[in-house]
Amino acid sequence: MFSGQLSLCSPLNKRTDDEKESFLCNFRQSSFGGVFIALSCKGVCALLLGQNETILQQDFMRRFPHAVIEKSIELHYRNLDSLFTQIETYKYYSKEIPLDLRGSEFQHNVWRALQEIPYGKTASYSEIAKKIGAPNSARAVAGACRANPIALLVPCHRVLAKDKTLSGYRWGVSLKRLLLENEGSG
């Protein structure tokens, strides 16, 4: 199990909006492709999918422009190794992994609702909109899914169009299909 707090947390890591913040980052291959993961002192703040580590790191830096990236030094390797193992089997561990979600209040509401979709189940954008008390905001829900920085653990891949067909996925519809098929809901 992920042991939680990292030594990245220190009084020096408390920052204002224009100060640097340290993140522990790593890229590895998984059964569903490349995974770039970034940890703040609070937990996973980015889990990006794709085959090109450089592109994923650039995406992370756009999201966190004041980031100082620490490579997986020996002290943290066991935490990261355990975390990657849990990501491979996210069905069993997703609720145990600490997250550091950063976004608007609306995005947080959507992301919490996504985390409540059980493994192997799906929901529509309009169902999520109703669940968060904003029944006319299905398009905004789709936007929050697109902005989700933590793939798999905040399972935006489980959201379908109203007619239950596959719709867009930030990391590609073919990966969305594969994830849903692996979960038995494809």
N, C-alpha and C positions, 0 to 999 in steps of 0.2 A: 504494500500500500504506500502511496505517496506520503511522505512524512510531514508535509505541510510547510511550515515556515522555513524560509531560506535565509542564509546569512547575508543575502543581498539586502535584507531589511536592516537598516541602521538609521540613526538620526540623520546621517548625511543624505539618505535617500528620500527624506521628506523634502518636497520641492514645491516651488511655485511654478506657474505655467510655462515660464521661459527658462527654467533650469534643467540641467541634465538629469536623467533617471537611468539607473542600471537595470538591464534585463539579461537574464541567462537565456541564450538561444542555441538551437541546434537543428539540424536537418538530417532526416533519415528516410530510408525507404520503408514502406509498409506494404501490407497485402493489398491496399487500395491506392498505392502510388506514393509519391514523395510527400513528406510532412515536415513543415517548418513550425517549430514550437518556440514560443517566447514566454518566459516566466518573469513576473515581477515579484516583489517580496510578498505579495498577497496571494498569488496563484497564477494559473494560466491566463494570459491576457491576449494571446494570439495562437491559433492553430490553423495554419494555412495549408492548403492542398495544392499540389502541382509537381511537375517533374524538374523544374528549373530552380535550384536553390537561390541563385542570384535574383531572379524575378520575384520570388517570394520574400526575400530579404528586403528588396526595394519596396514591395507592397507594405511590409511591416514598418519600414522607415517613413513612408508616407503617412501611416496611421499614427506613428509615434516619432515625430520629427526631432525630439530632444533626447532620443534614446542613446544610451551607451551600451553597445552589445558586448556582453561577456561570452566567451566561448565556454564550452562545458569543461571547466577545469576539474581535476581529479576529485576535489572535495564535493562537487555537485554531481559527478557522473552517476552515482548510484541512484540519486533522486530522478535524474533524467531517464536513466535506463528503466527504472520502475515505471515512470510515467509513460514512456513509449510502449511498454508492455501493456499497460492499462488502456492506452488508446487503441491498441490492436484489438482489445476485448472490451471496448467501451460499453457493451451491453451490461456488463456486470459492475463496472466501476464509475460510470459517469457521474453519479451523485456524490461520490467520495472525493473527487478531484476538486480542490479549491480553485475557483475562478475569480479573475479580476476583470469583470466586465466594465467597459467604459463606453458610455453613450448617453443619449437623451433619456428622459423619463419614459417617453413613449417606447423607445427601443428596448429599454429594460423590461417594460411590461410585456412586450412581444417576446423577448428572449426568455423570460420566466415561463410564459405560456408554452413556448416551444419545448422547454425542458420537461413539461408535464405530459407531452405526447409519449405514450409508452413505446418501448422498443417493439417493432413489428407492426405498429399502427401508423396511420397518417391522419392529417387534418387538412382542411382547405384554408386558404387565406381568409375567406369570409368567416369561417368558424373561429379562427384565432381572433379576428376583429371583434366578433360578438363576445368571446371569452374575456377580452380585456375591457369590455364596456364601451367600445367604439365601433358599433356595427356597420357604419358606412365608411370604414377606413381600410378596406381590403388592399387597396393599392399601397397605402402607407405601410401596411403589414409586410407586403412584398418588398418594399424599400428597406424596412428594418431587417428582413431576412438577407437581402443583398449586402447590407452593412455589417452583418454578423461576423465578428473577427475570430470566432472560435467554432470551427467546423466540428461536426460529430458530437461534441459535448453539449453544444447548443444546437440541437438537431434540425436545422432549417431544411435539410434534405427530406424531412418527413412532411413537408407542406406541399400540397398539390393544388391545381386549379380547381375551381368550383365543381367542374364535371369529373373530377378525380383523375384527370390526365396529368402527365408530367409537364411541368412548365419550367421556366428558367431555373438555373442553379449557377451560382457564382463560379463554381469550379467545373461546370459542364454538365449537361443533361445526361451524358453517358455515365458519368461517375455517380450522379444521383440515382440513375436506374440500377447500377451495380450495388450501391449501398442499400437501396430498398429491397432488391432481390436477396442480398445477404441477410437482411433482417426478416425475410419472409413476407414482405408486404408489397413486393414489386409486381 
